[in-house]
Amino acid sequence: MEDPSTRPHVGAKNLWKQLNDNEPSAMMSRTCLATNGLMGAYAYTIEQQATFPDGSKGYKVTYKQDMGNKYFKTGVSRSYLVRYHLTNEQKKSVALAIFMEVSRLFESHQDSFPWTVITNSGYSAEDLVSNLLGFYIAIGEYSKEKVLKMCHPVSKDTSLKIWDRDGSVENIKNKKFNPAFSKNTTNSDEVVDTGNSCSTDACHSEQKKFPPGFKKITPSKKGKYHMDFPKLGGSSCYRAGRSYKNPVF
């Protein structure tokens, strides 16, 4: 549930920071190559305002999830155009939509060849759910202490018993942001009578359900407040035989 990254595009806390910074209007750009018989080849850049289909301007937000070490990393990065003048609640909705999309893409990346040769972590039982809890902490909706209280964690002994009975979380795949509940939450090898006051079932007094507080924010539909960052249209910008001060595309 921690969100410790100091890299600008990694971690829910940094995603939330980007959404709240007053960034300038986003520009699309492309580096082009032109040739001249005397000068040879040279590069130049063309730019164009990035806008929504209705012509509204926005700012660019990039979010990334990756794995690896300081020498090598692999992962998923996506950029989006976000509308100006959103309310705080609308920004939370956009943040969750981006966070969920990139989280799923990253888990699929982990769960694909060749990464499955070295890890079985893609879509492990806790991944998306723990990501979601960390998101609510990162944007300041809840404290870590509040999240733990809402989730009612079981004891270490019970956790180890569940692990031994159900197997490693890496072998239990879960592609949803809702938890996969264990059928047996006792700290013994036998299911005990939950009506017994001496029951060792850690959840005997509570219904097993995901706290509704973690569905407080509804992810925004793409296209309403945010969209995939547009690419600069047009054909190849390579021009041969002469130089262009103002190339036409």
HELIX and SHEET records of a PDB file:
HELIX    1   1 ALA A   12  ASN A   20  1                                   9    
HELIX    2   2 ASN A   88  GLN A  110  1                                  23    
HELIX    3   3 TRP A  115  VAL A  117  5                                   3    
HELIX    4   4 ASP A  127  ALA A  138  1                                  12    
HELIX    5   5 LYS A  144  CYS A  151  1                                   8    
HELIX    6   6 LYS A  156  ASP A  166  1                                  11    
HELIX    7   7 VAL A  169  ASN A  171  5                                   3    
HELIX    8   8 PRO A  212  LYS A  215  5                                   4    
SHEET    1   A 2 MET A  27  ASN A  36  0                                        
SHEET    2   A 2 GLY A  40  GLN A  49 -1                                        
SHEET    1   B 3 GLY A  58  GLY A  68  0                                        
SHEET    2   B 3 LYS A  73  ARG A  83 -1                                        
SHEET    3   B 3 HIS A 226  ASP A 228 -1                                        
END                                                                             
